[in-house]
Amino acid sequence: MASQEDVKHIEDCSVANALGTWVFSVAGALLAIPIGIKRKSLAPLVFFGTTGTMVDIILGISACEREHAERQMKILEQQQTSSDDAF
């Protein structure tokens, strides 16, 4: 039962981090608009927009993985402490 709660929390974390980061997406679009107007092309918008979105997603997933690793280390330390106390 506890593992299902952990899995649900990890999924919530990844969704929240993936949707919560938008800075690089906006920055990419803002950078691409003047370049696209100057070149009269939508290619910079596509390139910078997708690159910014990918950076946002990668940063969100990395933060979630870091939180999960810290949580797992705490659980492991608690288990080791309880097993040491048992002996």
Backbone bond lengths (Angstrom), bond angles and torsions (degrees), N, CA, C in turn:
res aa  C-N    CA-C-N  psi(-1)  N-CA   C-N-CA  omega(-1)  CA-C   N-CA-C  phi
1 M - - - 1.457 - - 1.522 110.70 -
2 A 1.319 117.42 -41.18 1.463 121.03 -178.53 1.524 110.74 -66.14
3 S 1.347 116.88 -34.79 1.458 118.86 -179.43 1.527 111.21 -68.12
4 Q 1.331 117.85 -33.60 1.456 120.33 177.66 1.527 110.81 -66.32
5 E 1.331 116.55 -37.36 1.453 119.52 177.80 1.522 110.25 -66.58
6 D 1.348 117.93 -38.77 1.456 121.81 177.67 1.528 110.72 -64.02
7 V 1.332 116.99 -43.28 1.461 120.96 179.70 1.528 110.04 -63.11
8 K 1.319 116.18 -43.40 1.458 119.15 179.15 1.523 110.22 -62.29
9 H 1.323 116.80 -40.05 1.459 120.51 -179.88 1.533 110.59 -65.99
10 I 1.332 117.09 -38.15 1.463 120.49 178.38 1.520 110.11 -64.92
11 E 1.317 117.57 -42.46 1.457 120.50 178.35 1.529 110.47 -62.74
12 D 1.329 116.52 -43.43 1.461 119.80 178.33 1.509 110.72 -61.62
13 C 1.318 116.24 -40.24 1.466 121.00 -179.95 1.525 110.80 -62.73
14 S 1.329 116.82 -46.38 1.461 119.16 -177.22 1.525 111.25 -67.32
15 V 1.325 117.16 -38.00 1.462 119.99 178.44 1.523 110.02 -67.58
16 A 1.329 116.57 -44.09 1.462 120.08 -179.13 1.520 110.84 -64.47
17 N 1.323 117.93 -40.78 1.454 120.35 -179.82 1.524 111.78 -72.38
18 A 1.313 117.37 -35.50 1.462 119.70 179.96 1.531 110.85 -69.79
19 L 1.326 116.78 -36.97 1.455 119.84 -178.86 1.527 112.56 -89.14
20 G 1.312 116.84 -20.49 1.455 120.51 -175.59 1.516 113.99 -81.77
21 T 1.316 117.73 -17.20 1.462 120.28 -179.80 1.517 108.81 -99.52
22 W 1.288 115.72 124.99 1.465 120.33 -177.88 1.520 111.00 -140.65
23 V 1.310 117.58 -1.50 1.465 121.94 -173.27 1.524 111.59 -61.08
24 F 1.331 117.52 -49.36 1.455 119.89 -176.30 1.529 111.67 -71.24
25 S 1.313 117.25 -30.21 1.471 119.79 176.62 1.520 110.31 -64.12
26 V 1.319 116.18 -45.98 1.470 120.73 179.50 1.524 110.17 -67.19
27 A 1.337 116.45 -42.53 1.466 119.73 179.64 1.528 110.83 -61.91
28 G 1.330 116.58 -41.55 1.462 119.98 177.92 1.519 112.09 -62.62
29 A 1.317 116.45 -41.88 1.469 119.97 179.00 1.523 110.79 -67.40
30 L 1.331 117.28 -42.01 1.464 119.93 179.23 1.523 112.19 -65.98
31 L 1.310 116.55 -33.43 1.457 120.20 176.58 1.531 110.89 -72.73
32 A 1.315 116.47 -35.61 1.459 120.61 -174.91 1.518 113.15 -75.91
33 I 1.320 118.36 -28.30 1.472 120.28 -175.92 1.520 112.02 -61.08
34 P 1.350 120.14 -53.42 1.470 117.62 179.64 1.528 113.30 -65.52
35 I 1.335 116.91 -34.81 1.468 119.38 178.37 1.525 110.07 -66.66
36 G 1.328 116.55 -41.65 1.459 120.49 178.68 1.507 113.05 -65.16
37 I 1.341 116.56 -37.47 1.465 119.96 177.62 1.524 110.24 -66.44
38 K 1.328 116.30 -42.40 1.466 120.23 -179.15 1.524 110.93 -64.69
39 R 1.318 116.69 -41.47 1.471 120.40 -178.44 1.527 112.79 -88.93
40 K 1.325 117.02 -7.59 1.468 122.57 -177.89 1.527 111.10 55.12
41 S 1.349 113.28 51.45 1.454 119.79 -176.97 1.530 109.26 -148.40
42 L 1.322 116.05 151.93 1.455 121.19 174.85 1.524 112.00 -93.21
43 A 1.324 117.36 -3.97 1.471 120.76 -178.26 1.530 112.64 -59.22
44 P 1.343 120.43 -43.23 1.466 118.45 178.15 1.529 112.95 -62.34
45 L 1.318 116.95 -36.14 1.468 119.95 178.34 1.527 110.21 -64.13
46 V 1.312 116.15 -43.08 1.463 120.13 178.68 1.533 109.96 -64.28
47 F 1.335 116.54 -46.42 1.468 120.03 -177.11 1.524 111.50 -65.66
48 F 1.336 117.23 -55.30 1.458 119.91 -176.17 1.531 111.95 -70.02
49 G 1.311 116.95 -34.37 1.463 119.87 178.46 1.520 112.25 -65.42
50 T 1.332 116.96 -46.44 1.460 119.62 179.61 1.521 111.56 -71.49
51 T 1.326 117.71 -35.51 1.464 120.19 177.89 1.527 110.26 -64.40
52 G 1.322 117.26 -44.74 1.464 120.70 178.06 1.512 112.21 -62.09
53 T 1.321 116.60 -40.17 1.460 120.68 178.27 1.525 111.09 -64.86
54 M 1.332 116.77 -42.30 1.459 119.70 178.59 1.524 111.32 -63.79
55 V 1.321 117.47 -40.48 1.468 120.51 178.43 1.531 109.90 -63.26
56 D 1.322 117.26 -42.80 1.465 120.45 177.78 1.526 111.79 -59.69
57 I 1.304 116.91 -45.44 1.461 121.17 -179.10 1.522 110.77 -65.42
58 I 1.324 117.31 -43.75 1.468 121.32 -179.63 1.521 110.48 -62.71
59 L 1.325 117.71 -43.70 1.459 120.42 178.99 1.526 111.37 -64.67
60 G 1.323 117.27 -39.41 1.462 120.70 177.95 1.512 112.65 -64.40
61 I 1.317 117.25 -43.28 1.463 121.11 179.33 1.525 110.31 -67.69
62 S 1.332 117.56 -39.28 1.466 120.55 178.39 1.524 111.11 -62.25
63 A 1.318 116.60 -42.32 1.466 120.11 178.72 1.524 110.76 -63.60
64 C 1.327 116.66 -39.74 1.460 120.37 179.43 1.527 110.91 -66.92
65 E 1.330 117.08 -42.24 1.459 120.24 178.53 1.524 111.00 -63.82
66 R 1.326 116.91 -38.22 1.462 121.00 178.35 1.533 110.46 -63.84
67 E 1.334 116.91 -44.88 1.461 120.76 177.79 1.527 111.07 -61.92
68 H 1.316 116.19 -41.41 1.468 120.27 -179.81 1.528 110.54 -65.28
69 A 1.336 117.94 -42.13 1.456 121.01 179.42 1.528 111.08 -64.07
70 E 1.331 117.07 -40.56 1.462 120.35 177.26 1.529 111.04 -63.17
71 R 1.324 116.20 -42.00 1.462 120.66 179.14 1.529 110.68 -63.88
72 Q 1.326 116.85 -41.76 1.464 120.56 179.41 1.529 111.08 -65.56
73 M 1.334 117.35 -37.93 1.467 120.77 178.00 1.526 110.76 -64.61
74 K 1.323 117.29 -40.18 1.465 120.50 177.46 1.526 110.96 -63.46
75 I 1.316 116.96 -42.78 1.462 120.95 178.95 1.529 109.92 -63.57
76 L 1.334 116.63 -43.51 1.462 120.84 179.43 1.527 111.03 -63.13
77 E 1.322 117.45 -42.24 1.461 120.92 178.05 1.533 111.26 -63.59
78 Q 1.326 116.68 -40.12 1.463 120.15 178.27 1.526 110.77 -64.59
79 Q 1.335 116.73 -40.30 1.460 120.42 178.93 1.523 110.86 -65.96
80 Q 1.317 117.09 -40.48 1.461 120.43 179.03 1.523 111.02 -66.85
81 T 1.325 116.26 -39.71 1.463 120.22 178.23 1.517 110.75 -64.80
82 S 1.315 117.54 -43.06 1.471 120.44 179.82 1.530 111.19 -68.20
83 S 1.330 117.83 -35.44 1.468 119.39 178.50 1.525 110.50 -72.68
84 D 1.326 118.17 -33.47 1.460 120.67 176.71 1.525 110.18 -68.36
85 D 1.313 117.38 -36.69 1.458 121.29 178.10 1.530 111.27 -67.64
86 A 1.317 117.23 -31.14 1.465 121.13 -178.58 1.521 111.12 -69.27
87 F 1.321 116.67 -30.72 1.466 119.48 -179.83 1.464 107.51 -90.12
